[in-house]
Amino acid sequence: MKIVEVLGPGCNNCRRLEAVAREAVVIAGVEAEIRHVTDYQEILAHGVMSTPGLVIDGKVVSVGRIPSASDIAGWLTA
């Protein structure tokens, strides 16, 4: 099972990224747990200074933007 973390305080872009990540999980056909991390200390622990951020299995894959569902699906299956 993949662990997907959306990093951000809960702004519109963060919520959009979470929705796109959920769509990507369906596209990729993988089992994943999606977490929304709002704690600033935890976000900074990942080295993310600009939100939204996206982490897959502990690896930061996107910062400060909303990637497409197909991009995220590719990262999930890589």
N, C-alpha and C positions, 0 to 999 in steps of 0.2 A: 504494500500500500504506500502510495506517495503522500507526503506531507507538504501541503501548499500553504504558505503564510502570506497574507496580504498585510503589508505594513503601512499604517497611517492612522491619523486621529479620528477618522470617521467622516471625512469630508465627502462631497459628491464624487470626486475622482476616485477616492478609495472605495466607495460603494460600487461605482461602475467597474473598477478593476475586479472586485470580488465577483460580480455578476459575470464578467467576461471569463474569469478563471473557472467558474462553475460550468459555463458553456463549453470551455475547452476540455474539461474533464469528460464530458459527454462525448465530444467529438473524438477524443483520443481513446475512449473506451477503456479507461483505466480506473482502478479504485483509488480514491484519494480522500483525504481528510483536509478540509479547507478551514483555516483559522484566520481570524481577523485580529491582528496584534495592534493595540492602541497605546500600549505603554511606551513612553518615549525612551526610557532606559533600555528596554528590549529592542526597540527599533535602532537605537544608536549602537547597541551591541553587535548588530549586523553590519555596521559601518554605513548605514543609510542616512544621508543628510537631507535628502529631498524625497518627499513622498508623492505619490504612492510607490511603494516598493513591493517586489514580488520575490519570494524565496521558495525554491523547490528543493525538498530534502536537504535543507541547510545551506544551499548555494543561492546567493543573490543572482537573479537572472535579469532583473529589470529595475530601474530606479527613475523616478520623476516622470514617468509616462504610462500610458495605458496601451500595452501591446495588443495585437489582434488575437482573437481566440485561436486562429490557426498557428500563430507563433507559439503561444503557450502550449497548445496541443503537441507541437513538435518538441518542445522542451520536456514535456511530460513523458514522451515516448523515447527520447534520446538515451 
